[in-house]
Structure formats: C-alpha cells, structure tokens
Amino acid sequence: MNIIILDVHHPGDGRINRHMKHVLYEGHDVYHLHINRYYSSLKSGKFSHNGENGFRLNIGNFSDHIINRLFVLIILVFPILGTLVLSNLRKLNFDDSIKTIIHIHDYELLFTGIFLRFALYPVSALVYDRHELFEMNKKNQKIFDKIPRIFEIISLRWIDGLVGVSDEHLISLKKRFRKSIVTIVPNYPDIDNYDSKIIDEKISKLEKESFSLIYFGSLDVSLDRDIYLLLEVMDSVLTDFPLSEAYIGGLTSDDELISRFSYLQKKHRGRFFYLGHIAHHDVLEYTSHAHLGFLFMKTDYWVTVSANKIYEYLRYGVIPIIRADVENQDKIVECSLLFSKNDKKEEIISSIIGLLGDKPRLETMILKSLHTGESFSFKYIKSRYDKLYEKVGQYDEYIHKNLN
C-alpha cells in the first residue's frame, strides 16, 4: 500500500515521525511531502530522514505580511499545490496503480488531499490527522480562528478517516465528522528502553544543584507557545543555580527571539544553549539527562492539548513544568508543576525555584515521573493506524458510497 503523508509542521515533529516510522516498519511505500511555510533555512527538494521518499515544497516568502498570507491561502485553496504535489510524486517514482492512503496532518492541506483523492481515484482514501481542537477561539481573532473549521466543514464529505489525539474528544469528533471513521491515537512516545544508570546519575546531581532544563519544539512566538516566559524562567534558574544548564531546540527566523538567545548565551556562557533544529534521537538524548522539561502556552490559546513532549518527559523521568491545559492532569499532577493561565510570572518562577531547592521532593517527583510514563507508550496504540487504514481501505464499496 502507498502512504502519502502531507504536513506543514516543523521537521522532526514527534507525532509525524512516529506515524511515519510505524508505516515504514509495516512495509508500506511511504511518500512524505513537507510543505514548508515557516522556515526560511530549509531548502526545497528531495530528502529522507527515516527511509521514506521525501520531497519538500517551499511556499510563500515565510513572512506574516498580509500579502504573503493571502498568496499562500490562494495556493492552499485552489488546486495549485495539489498539482505540484502530484508532479513531485511522479518524480519519486510513485506507483498510482495500487491502493493509496492520503494522510493529512494539517487542516491547511485538506483541499490538497481532496485533489489527490480524486486524481488517484478509485484507489485512494483520505485520512485527516487532527492534531488539536479548533472549536474554541484562541487569540480573540474570531475571523482567523474560524479558518480551520471552514477548511474542515468544506472537506467533510471526502474525509474517509479521522484521527484524534485524545479519548476525551472522541464523542465530539464523531458528531462533527459523521461521514468519517474516527479513531484516537494519543501523543504517546515511541520509547521502549532507557538506561537506568542515567536516572541514577540525574538524581546524584541534585545535591550539587546541577540541574538540566530543556525545551524542544515550536518556537513560533506568533502562535501558541509562550517562549518569552520560558526564557525568563530559564534565566532565573541559571542565575540562582550557577551549575545548571538550559537547552532549547527548534527552528525560528524571528530576529527578536534570536537576539534573546544570543543575550542569554553571553550572560550564561557555556550554560545556555540554543541548538537550532536537531535530530529526534538527539532530542531524546538531551531529554534523558534533563531534570525539568517545559511547556508554556499563551493564555489566549487556552485549549486542551495533547503534547508529545509531556509524555517524553515522563518516559525519561523528567519533571514537566506546565502552563497549559493538558490532558491527563489527574494522572500527572503528583510528578509535575501545573500552572493555570491566571498564575503570574513571578508565582511561576518562585514555585520552580522553590522546587529546585527541595532535594527530597525533586527525587520523589523524578521517580514518580518515570513510573507514570511507563503507561504512556506508543506501542500500546500504534495498531490503531493499521485498523483505520484497513477500514477505509475497503475501496470499491466504501469510497463509492462516499462519492455518491
């Protein structure tokens, strides 16, 4: 079977990588089309990170200028992008005579997916992987907040399979996507083994107050992540605990953010590191040695999230420091610091500094994090992709019914 994966996420996104590695392991022919809207440092053309047939298309000039946003929107709405994707699939020796799943990881690419669904008819089916909820306003910009739902509503009748991220969303997803077969694949990490010696080493550093702080992920300050708060917290910890280190990874072209990175690298020379984009296996290496891992969301974006990194933190005995509305709060509350959107910056910093000064509590939370993380593993849920593909793959009957 062919699996076409389309996304606009940053390279190395955990959810997309897990999905891709799994379908490759299952023996499918995987074609990954990465549509790059945000990262000017990435070059277009062929690539492969996991053995897939990859091709990157850069669209727009990567700015937030209204003209560029309208230009990109035109490309996304009309069959322009679909034509480009199909053309580049041919260059990757794509065989259009066998069954094909078109797996979309971003709402912006739904129209492109529909174009491909018709272009590859009758051997294709469309699966939409919905990474988050779009039912709530996020930035008090009611018009822009409705764009994802507009894409979804127009696409409803052609979405054969729908993948959600939380069991809490299942009922509402089935109501909103009545024509789709719905399954839930939580953002659990694909980590089977860890070195217990690293945990012992991590705990041994507590007495020396030699803490490791990490954040790897989106650095887009115009969207939902509160990176500026993260930097203030890291600055405070590095100031109060001179043997500590902080690591940030991800892509950004934002001059103000790059300037702040540079300032902290000079202020905390040899202890604050901006690593840019790094491979996922390197992310896991840094994570395994970390004491604290962060996820800060802007208060304007207060919607329930299922974050890859929270589960990775837990799996490696990292204490999650969270200001966000995350799922499974009742299960992680004893091994995390959870802040509400009403908590002030000073309260957050004070709580973190207080935790780092309490060695017995730190050790207890590290061990609880490790224990809690054992129940959140991708190996328990990855077969849900296969079962969904099997159901939507009943092409002759199922697709014909949905097209007519």
Backbone torsions as a table, in degrees:
resi	resn	phi	psi	omega
1	MET	NA	142.4	171.5
2	ASN	-84.8	138.4	169.9
3	ILE	-121.9	114.6	174.9
4	ILE	-98.3	121.4	179.3
5	ILE	-110.4	123.8	177.9
6	LEU	-121.0	134.7	178.8
7	ASP	-155.7	163.6	173.3
8	VAL	-120.6	11.0	-178.9
9	HIS	-69.5	167.6	175.2
10	HIS	-67.8	147.6	179.2
11	PRO	-57.9	140.5	179.6
12	GLY	87.8	8.0	177.6
13	ASP	-55.7	129.5	-172.9
14	GLY	-61.0	-43.1	-177.6
15	ARG	-64.3	-45.3	-178.6
16	ILE	-67.6	-40.3	179.1
17	ASN	-64.1	-42.3	178.7
18	ARG	-62.7	-44.4	178.8
19	HIS	-59.2	-47.1	-176.1
20	MET	-65.3	-44.9	-179.7
21	LYS	-62.0	-37.6	-178.8
22	HIS	-65.7	-47.9	-177.6
23	VAL	-69.6	-29.3	173.1
24	LEU	-65.7	-43.4	179.7
25	TYR	-62.0	-33.5	-179.9
26	GLU	-75.7	-3.4	173.3
27	GLY	92.1	12.5	179.5
28	HIS	-80.4	157.9	172.0
29	ASP	-86.0	114.6	-171.2
30	VAL	-108.2	129.0	178.7
31	TYR	-121.6	115.0	-175.8
32	HIS	-107.2	114.5	176.5
33	LEU	-106.0	106.8	179.3
34	HIS	-95.3	117.7	179.4
35	ILE	-95.6	109.4	-173.1
36	ASN	-95.0	111.3	179.1
37	ARG	-107.1	-16.3	-163.7
38	TYR	-120.8	-21.5	-167.0
39	TYR	-117.1	102.7	-174.2
40	SER	-69.1	-18.8	-178.2
41	SER	-78.9	-11.3	-178.0
42	LEU	-89.5	133.2	-179.7
43	LYS	-93.1	146.8	176.7
44	SER	-76.8	161.9	178.2
45	GLY	121.3	-171.6	-176.2
46	LYS	-70.9	146.8	173.8
47	PHE	-158.2	165.7	175.1
48	SER	-158.3	123.6	179.8
49	HIS	-104.5	-29.7	-174.7
50	ASN	-127.0	10.6	-176.3
51	GLY	100.7	3.1	178.3
52	GLU	-80.1	165.4	172.5
53	ASN	-89.0	102.0	-173.1
54	GLY	-110.1	146.7	174.7
55	PHE	-146.8	131.8	179.8
56	ARG	-107.9	132.1	176.0
57	LEU	-115.0	120.9	175.7
58	ASN	-90.3	128.4	178.5
59	ILE	-127.6	142.3	-178.2
60	GLY	77.1	-177.0	-179.3
61	ASN	-108.4	15.5	173.4
62	PHE	71.7	6.8	179.3
63	SER	-95.6	166.9	176.1
64	ASP	-94.3	9.5	-179.4
65	HIS	-61.2	142.1	-174.3
66	ILE	-58.7	-34.6	-179.8
67	ILE	-66.3	-42.8	178.6
68	ASN	-65.8	-40.5	-179.8
69	ARG	-63.1	-39.1	177.7
70	LEU	-68.9	-39.1	178.0
71	PHE	-60.6	-46.8	179.6
72	VAL	-64.3	-40.1	-180.0
73	LEU	-61.0	-40.7	177.9
74	ILE	-61.1	-43.5	179.2
75	ILE	-62.5	-38.3	-177.6
76	LEU	-74.2	-34.8	-174.4
77	VAL	-80.4	-42.5	-177.9
78	PHE	-90.4	166.7	-173.4
79	PRO	-71.9	15.5	-177.0
80	ILE	-62.0	-51.4	-177.5
81	LEU	-66.7	-39.7	178.6
82	GLY	-59.0	-40.2	178.2
83	THR	-64.0	-42.2	178.4
84	LEU	-64.5	-42.3	179.7
85	VAL	-62.5	-46.2	-179.4
86	LEU	-62.5	-39.7	179.1
87	SER	-62.9	-41.4	-178.7
88	ASN	-76.4	-26.3	172.0
89	LEU	-61.2	-40.4	178.2
90	ARG	-60.0	-38.1	-180.0
91	LYS	-66.8	-23.3	179.6
92	LEU	-91.9	15.0	178.9
93	ASN	60.3	41.1	178.5
94	PHE	-69.1	131.5	179.3
95	ASP	-96.3	106.6	-175.3
96	ASP	-87.4	12.1	-179.6
97	SER	-97.3	-6.7	-178.2
98	ILE	-111.3	164.7	-176.8
99	LYS	-56.8	139.7	-173.6
100	THR	-137.5	130.7	170.5
101	ILE	-102.6	124.6	175.3
102	ILE	-99.3	108.6	-171.9
103	HIS	-107.8	109.4	-175.7
104	ILE	-98.0	127.3	-179.1
105	HIS	-103.2	4.5	-179.9
106	ASP	-148.8	138.9	-176.5
107	TYR	-59.0	-31.6	-177.8
108	GLU	-58.9	-22.8	-174.1
109	LEU	-101.4	8.7	-179.5
110	LEU	-61.7	-43.6	-179.4
111	PHE	-65.7	-35.8	176.0
112	THR	-64.3	-40.7	177.5
113	GLY	-62.8	-40.2	178.6
114	ILE	-64.8	-41.5	176.9
115	PHE	-57.5	-46.5	179.6
116	LEU	-65.2	-37.1	180.0
117	ARG	-59.0	-42.3	178.5
118	PHE	-76.0	-37.8	-178.7
119	ALA	-64.6	-30.8	-177.9
120	LEU	-103.2	8.6	177.0
121	TYR	-58.3	139.4	9.7
122	PRO	-103.9	23.0	-174.5
123	VAL	-103.3	13.3	-172.6
124	SER	-120.9	154.8	172.8
125	ALA	-141.3	151.5	-174.7
126	LEU	-110.6	126.9	176.6
127	VAL	-118.6	132.5	-179.3
128	TYR	-113.5	117.6	179.2
129	ASP	-94.8	105.4	-173.4
130	ARG	-91.9	100.8	-172.1
131	HIS	-72.1	-18.0	-176.2
132	GLU	-156.1	175.8	176.8
133	LEU	-88.4	140.9	177.7
134	PHE	-119.4	14.6	-175.3
135	GLU	-83.1	-14.0	-175.7
136	MET	-113.9	145.5	173.4
137	ASN	-65.6	141.4	-177.1
138	LYS	-111.1	-31.1	-171.3
139	LYS	-130.9	19.7	-176.3
140	ASN	56.6	27.8	174.9
141	GLN	-114.7	82.2	-167.2
142	LYS	-58.9	-34.8	-178.8
143	ILE	-68.9	-50.3	-177.9
144	PHE	-67.6	-33.0	179.3
145	ASP	-65.4	-21.3	-177.6
146	LYS	-85.7	-12.8	-176.2
147	ILE	-58.7	-46.7	178.7
148	PRO	-58.0	-42.0	-179.6
149	ARG	-68.1	-32.2	176.8
150	ILE	-63.5	-46.2	176.2
151	PHE	-57.0	-45.8	-176.9
152	GLU	-66.4	-45.9	-176.4
153	ILE	-62.3	-43.4	179.4
154	ILE	-64.5	-31.2	-174.3
155	SER	-89.7	-6.7	-168.3
156	LEU	-47.3	-49.8	-170.3
157	ARG	-72.1	-12.0	-178.5
158	TRP	-107.4	1.4	178.5
159	ILE	-88.9	106.7	-176.7
160	ASP	-77.4	-39.9	-179.3
161	GLY	-130.9	141.8	-178.3
162	LEU	-125.5	127.9	178.3
163	VAL	-111.8	120.6	174.9
164	GLY	-103.0	174.4	-174.8
165	VAL	-110.8	-9.0	-176.5
166	SER	-144.0	138.1	176.6
167	ASP	-60.3	-25.4	179.0
168	GLU	-65.2	-20.3	-176.2
169	HIS	-95.3	-7.1	-168.2
170	LEU	-57.7	-49.1	-176.3
171	ILE	-62.4	-46.7	-178.3
172	SER	-66.6	-34.2	179.0
173	LEU	-67.1	-39.7	179.3
174	LYS	-65.5	-32.1	178.0
175	LYS	-73.0	-38.2	-176.4
176	ARG	-80.4	-28.6	-178.0
177	PHE	-120.7	67.5	-173.4
178	ARG	-66.2	-26.2	-177.8
179	LYS	-88.5	-2.9	-174.3
180	SER	-105.5	149.6	168.4
181	ILE	-82.7	122.6	-171.2
182	VAL	-108.7	135.0	172.3
183	THR	-137.5	162.5	-179.9
184	ILE	-117.5	127.1	174.8
185	VAL	-125.5	96.2	-179.7
186	PRO	-62.4	163.4	-177.3
187	ASN	-84.0	52.1	179.9
188	TYR	-82.7	143.8	-176.5
189	PRO	-76.4	156.2	178.1
190	ASP	-98.8	70.6	-176.6
191	ILE	-128.8	114.2	-178.5
192	ASP	-99.5	-31.0	-174.2
193	ASN	-128.4	148.8	171.3
194	TYR	-145.3	156.7	-176.5
195	ASP	-90.2	114.0	-178.7
196	SER	-62.7	-24.5	178.6
197	LYS	-64.3	-33.1	179.6
198	ILE	-66.8	-38.0	177.2
199	ILE	-62.6	-44.3	178.7
200	ASP	-61.6	-42.0	179.0
201	GLU	-64.3	-40.6	179.6
202	LYS	-61.5	-44.2	-179.2
203	ILE	-68.1	-35.4	-179.5
204	SER	-64.2	-25.3	-179.2
205	LYS	-78.3	-10.9	-177.7
206	LEU	-62.4	-40.9	-178.6
207	GLU	-64.8	-31.0	-179.4
208	LYS	-83.7	-5.1	-176.0
209	GLU	56.5	40.4	177.8
210	SER	-105.0	84.1	-172.7
211	PHE	-96.8	149.4	176.5
212	SER	-116.5	125.7	-177.8
213	LEU	-114.8	139.1	-176.8
214	ILE	-138.5	151.7	163.8
215	TYR	-152.6	123.2	174.7
216	PHE	-128.3	125.4	-179.6
217	GLY	160.1	-155.4	-177.8
218	SER	-63.8	135.5	176.2
219	LEU	-117.4	19.3	-178.7
220	ASP	-77.5	99.9	-176.1
221	VAL	-72.6	-10.5	177.8
222	SER	-84.2	-10.3	-178.6
223	LEU	-105.8	-131.1	-165.2
224	ASP	-94.4	-17.3	-174.5
225	ARG	-84.5	135.2	179.0
226	ASP	-94.0	78.5	-176.0
227	ILE	-72.7	-31.8	-179.9
228	TYR	-66.0	-39.6	174.7
229	LEU	-63.4	-42.7	178.3
230	LEU	-55.8	-44.8	-178.4
231	LEU	-66.3	-37.8	177.6
232	GLU	-64.3	-40.5	178.5
233	VAL	-64.8	-47.6	179.6
234	MET	-61.0	-41.2	178.2
235	ASP	-58.9	-44.5	-179.0
236	SER	-64.8	-42.9	-179.5
237	VAL	-66.0	-44.3	-179.8
238	LEU	-64.4	-31.6	177.9
239	THR	-71.1	-43.4	-176.6
240	ASP	-80.0	-23.3	-177.6
241	PHE	-128.4	87.6	-170.3
242	PRO	-64.3	-10.9	177.8
243	LEU	-96.9	2.2	-176.5
244	SER	-86.0	162.6	178.5
245	GLU	-135.2	152.4	179.6
246	ALA	-132.8	137.5	-177.1
247	TYR	-128.3	131.0	175.4
248	ILE	-127.0	135.7	177.5
249	GLY	-133.9	147.9	-179.4
250	GLY	146.6	168.6	-179.2
251	LEU	-99.2	139.8	173.7
252	THR	-153.8	148.1	172.8
253	SER	-118.0	10.5	-175.9
254	ASP	-78.6	118.3	-175.3
255	ASP	-63.8	-40.0	-179.3
256	GLU	-64.2	-42.3	-179.7
257	LEU	-67.4	-42.8	178.2
258	ILE	-61.4	-38.1	177.8
259	SER	-63.2	-40.1	178.8
260	ARG	-68.1	-38.3	174.8
261	PHE	-58.4	-46.6	-178.2
262	SER	-61.5	-41.4	179.7
263	TYR	-61.4	-46.0	-178.4
264	LEU	-70.1	-32.0	176.9
265	GLN	-66.0	-34.1	177.8
266	LYS	-78.1	-39.6	-178.5
267	LYS	-67.3	-41.9	-178.2
268	HIS	-115.9	63.8	-172.8
269	ARG	-58.8	126.5	179.6
270	GLY	77.7	7.9	-179.3
271	ARG	-131.1	-18.9	172.8
272	PHE	-112.5	129.1	-174.4
273	PHE	-131.5	121.4	167.1
274	TYR	-99.8	115.5	-170.3
275	LEU	-97.3	-6.1	-175.2
276	GLY	67.9	-151.7	177.8
277	HIS	-83.7	127.0	176.5
278	ILE	-128.0	157.2	-178.2
279	ALA	-63.0	153.6	-174.7
280	HIS	-63.8	-35.3	179.4
281	HIS	-65.6	-29.5	175.0
282	ASP	-73.7	-35.7	174.6
283	VAL	-57.7	-45.0	-179.2
284	LEU	-66.7	-33.3	178.1
285	GLU	-65.0	-46.9	176.8
286	TYR	-62.7	-40.3	-178.8
287	THR	-62.6	-40.2	-176.7
288	SER	-62.2	-27.3	-178.3
289	HIS	-96.5	-3.4	-173.5
290	ALA	-81.9	154.7	173.9
291	HIS	-100.2	-42.2	-179.4
292	LEU	-123.6	136.6	174.5
293	GLY	-125.8	141.3	-168.8
294	PHE	-113.5	148.7	166.6
295	LEU	-147.6	105.4	179.0
296	PHE	-116.4	122.6	176.5
297	MET	-107.4	147.4	175.1
298	LYS	-65.5	147.1	-176.9
299	THR	-66.7	-24.3	177.8
300	ASP	-71.7	-15.6	-177.7
301	TYR	-109.8	44.4	-172.4
302	TRP	-86.6	78.9	174.8
303	VAL	-126.3	155.4	-178.6
304	THR	-64.2	128.8	-179.1
305	VAL	-123.1	151.5	173.1
306	SER	-115.2	96.5	-168.2
307	ALA	-93.8	126.7	175.8
308	ASN	-50.8	-49.0	-169.5
309	LYS	-66.6	-29.3	179.2
310	ILE	-59.8	-45.3	-178.2
311	TYR	-71.2	-31.7	174.8
312	GLU	-68.3	-40.8	176.3
313	TYR	-56.0	-50.4	-177.6
314	LEU	-59.8	-42.5	-174.7
315	ARG	-63.2	-23.5	-178.4
316	TYR	-109.5	15.2	178.5
317	GLY	67.5	34.6	176.1
318	VAL	-98.9	137.7	179.4
319	ILE	-81.4	116.1	178.5
320	PRO	-73.9	131.2	174.7
321	ILE	-110.1	109.8	-164.6
322	ILE	-125.9	124.7	161.0
323	ARG	-118.8	88.8	-177.4
324	ALA	-171.3	161.6	175.0
325	ASP	-94.0	91.9	-175.7
326	VAL	-103.2	154.0	176.8
327	GLU	-72.7	164.6	177.1
328	ASN	60.2	31.6	-178.9
329	GLN	-61.1	-35.6	-179.1
330	ASP	-64.9	-26.1	-177.9
331	LYS	-87.3	-20.8	-175.6
332	ILE	-113.3	0.5	-172.9
333	VAL	-61.5	-33.3	-175.8
334	GLU	-78.9	-13.8	-179.2
335	CYS	-120.0	16.1	-177.5
336	SER	-136.0	163.3	164.1
337	LEU	-105.1	115.1	-177.8
338	LEU	-109.5	125.9	179.4
339	PHE	-117.1	146.7	177.3
340	SER	-91.1	171.3	-180.0
341	LYS	-71.5	-12.6	179.0
342	ASN	-90.6	-8.8	179.3
343	ASP	-72.8	132.0	-178.5
344	LYS	-79.9	159.5	-179.7
345	LYS	-55.9	-42.8	-177.8
346	GLU	-64.2	-37.9	178.5
347	GLU	-66.2	-40.0	-179.9
348	ILE	-64.5	-48.1	-179.4
349	ILE	-63.1	-43.1	-179.9
350	SER	-61.0	-41.5	-179.5
351	SER	-65.4	-40.4	-179.5
352	ILE	-68.3	-44.5	177.6
353	ILE	-61.4	-40.3	178.2
354	GLY	-62.9	-40.7	178.4
355	LEU	-63.0	-45.1	-177.4
356	LEU	-66.1	-20.6	177.3
357	GLY	-87.2	-2.1	-176.7
358	ASP	-113.7	88.5	-173.3
359	LYS	-62.3	-45.4	179.1
360	PRO	-59.7	-40.9	179.1
361	ARG	-65.8	-40.9	178.5
362	LEU	-59.1	-48.5	-178.8
363	GLU	-62.3	-42.4	178.8
364	THR	-60.6	-43.4	-177.5
365	MET	-70.1	-35.2	176.7
366	ILE	-61.9	-46.3	-179.1
367	LEU	-68.3	-37.1	176.9
368	LYS	-67.2	-37.8	177.6
369	SER	-61.4	-46.2	179.3
370	LEU	-59.9	-44.8	-179.3
371	HIS	-66.5	-43.2	-178.9
372	THR	-64.0	-38.1	-176.2
373	GLY	-65.9	-20.5	-178.0
374	GLU	-62.7	-25.9	-178.0
375	SER	-86.7	-8.1	-179.3
376	PHE	-109.2	84.9	-177.2
377	SER	-130.7	137.0	-180.0
378	PHE	-61.4	-27.4	-176.9
379	LYS	-63.3	-23.7	179.9
380	TYR	-79.2	-16.8	-170.8
381	ILE	-126.4	-8.7	-172.7
382	LYS	-63.3	-26.1	-179.7
383	SER	-67.1	-13.5	178.7
384	ARG	-64.9	-32.2	173.5
385	TYR	-61.1	-46.1	-177.3
386	ASP	-62.9	-43.3	-179.0
387	LYS	-65.9	-38.2	177.8
388	LEU	-65.1	-45.9	179.5
389	TYR	-60.8	-38.1	179.4
390	GLU	-62.8	-40.3	-178.2
391	LYS	-71.4	-46.5	-179.1
392	VAL	-76.0	-13.6	-179.4
393	GLY	-81.3	3.8	175.6
394	GLN	-82.3	73.7	-163.7
395	TYR	-64.5	-53.0	-170.8
396	ASP	-55.6	-42.2	-177.4
397	GLU	-88.6	-48.6	-171.0
398	TYR	-70.1	-50.1	-178.5
399	ILE	-66.2	-40.8	-179.9
400	HIS	-59.6	-41.4	179.6
401	LYS	-62.2	-38.5	-176.5
402	ASN	-80.2	-22.8	179.6
403	LEU	-84.4	-14.7	-174.8
404	ASN	-122.2	NA	NA
